[in-house]
Amino acid sequence: MQFSPDLREPVLSGSINLTYRLWTRPKVKVGGRYRVESGWIAVDDVELVPFGSVTDADVRRCGEVDREQLRARTAHAGPVHDDTLVYRIEFHAVAER
């Protein structure tokens, strides 16, 4: 799973454990393990939700300062409005594969 360079260390340290993705279909599955730079994450939950359902707590878990910054990062594949369906992916860092 790809993360921006500035997010990789916090993902692997466990301080980021949630991400939102604008995908046409899910590209990860619950229980799957995925390489992130020099480490691994395991996916705990995948859910398709409208972006408008993102909470302030979700924003913090994603490592962003506010909802609009999260929206901008999520919009790498197209515009994200409050009614845009995005994948909400919970995960945790794992020591090794």
N, C-alpha and C positions, 0 to 999 in steps of 0.2 A: 504494500500500500504506500502511496507517495504522500509525503508531507513536505512543506516548504522547509528550506534549510534552517530557518530560525525556530521552527517547531520541533525539529527532530530530537534534540537533547531533552526538552521537557516531556516529550512523548515517551522516550525511553526511561526517564527517571520516574515516570508515573504521575507527574503533576498535570499532564493533559491526558484525559481518558475518554474524550468524546469528540466526534467530528461529524460534520454534515457534508454530504456530497451530492452534487447535481449530476446524476447518472441516468441514463435511459433504462438501465436494468442494474440489479445489484452486482457488484464485482467482488464482494467478499461474502463469506457465509459464517453463521454462528458456529463457533468452535474452531474456525480456521485460524491458522497462524501465518503471519505475514512478515517478511523482512522489512525493517526500517533501518537503513544505513547499516550500522554495525550491530544491531539488535533485532528483537522480534516483538511483535504484539500478538495477542490472541483476541479474537472478536467475541464479545459476550452477547450482543444484541444488535439486530438490524431492523429498522422500522421505517416505513415510508410515511412522512408527515408533511403538512404544509409548513413553510418556513415561518409563518406567523405564530406557530406554536412554540417557538424558541423562547426559553425563559432567561432571566438574568443569570441564574445558576448555571444553565447550559452554556451561556457565553463564557463564563469563568472557566468551566470545565474544558472548553475548547482552547483556552489560552488567549482569548481576545479581550480587548479593553471595552468594547461595546458591540451591540447588535449589528450596527452598520458595518463595522470592520469585519465581523463574521460573514455578513451578507456579501461583502466585496470579495472575500476569500472564497466563498462558496460559489460565486458567480464566474469562476474561471471558464466554464463551458457554456455560458449564456446568462441572460438576465434572471435575477431572482427577486420575485415579488412575494408579498405575504402569502399569496395563495399558491405559489409554486411548490410542487411536491419535491422534496429532497429526502435523501436517505440519512437517517439519524443512526450513527454507528457508535456503540459503546464498546470499549476495549480496555485491555490492561497490558502492561509490559510484562514480558516473560524473560527469565534469565537466559534460556537457550532453547533452541528448536528441539 
